[in-house]
């Protein structure tokens, strides 16, 4: 099998399948966020492309390579399936994470209000553009948490300093319950020895100083805080605040950058990842499939 046949039989089908999968997944996701404007949790951003990618592989696997049992023995066929059904879905998830961010900033609808008081209970827009809104940093609730930054980080710990403040209308601040919540997250990793020495105290103090000096009025709009561990912590913090009321528990973060710029940034990041990771990995997978097929043919001919 020459280079042209290898390219046509393995590399090109894999590349087109990955591009087509991302195009379909992205189109479905864009329709979802445009019509429902939902702030999906992190696990959904991983699970959504994973399931669709596996489903598409199950349907198009035989058409993708057309490798029959006569070409590859059962053992090599098993390895091929493992490589295909693990490698491609994992790649899809990796690429979809920045792509989903770009789509969210591009297709997510903005709720524009004159006053924060116009926001209705249980209304949770992904982006909020408000003329009249006000926060008092003296009403802040602080929280410090220590956790592992990842599954494989056993020697370092992540210190998170969280601040949450209620959002009011400036005209009648403190006369009603908060209509939303503005969250601030600071994080830094330390070794266990550094924590025992109290090195994190300096980080906590600098975070508090930055929070107090921040010009919150420079925020162009409010963006729904990403749903994850920190989001859950912020919601619990809001629920113990004096100005909390059921129905007005949406947590936002201030955004100084235009949505168009962020959408373009994450799209460029997606294309960059696809260029430096996607194409080389697909090429390696194609070579592995070719070796497995060739090995299977040799064994079949030898028998």
Buried (B, 14 or more C-beta within 10 A) or exposed (E): EEEEEBBEBBBEBBBEBBBEBBEBBBEEBBEBBBEEBBBBBEEBBBEBBBEBBBEBBEEBBEEBBEBEEEBBBEEBBEBBEEBBBEBBBBBBBBBBBBBBBBBBBBBBEBBEBEBBBBBEEEBBBBBBEBEBBBBEBEBBBBBEEEEEBEEEEEEBBBBBBBBBBBBBBEEEBEEBBBBBBBBBBBBBBBEEEBBEEEBBEEBBEEBBEEBEEBEBEEBEBBBBBBBEEBBEBBBEBBEEBEBBBEEBBBBBBBBEEEBEEBBBBBBEBBBEBBEEEBEEBBBEBBEBBBEBBBBBBEEEEEE
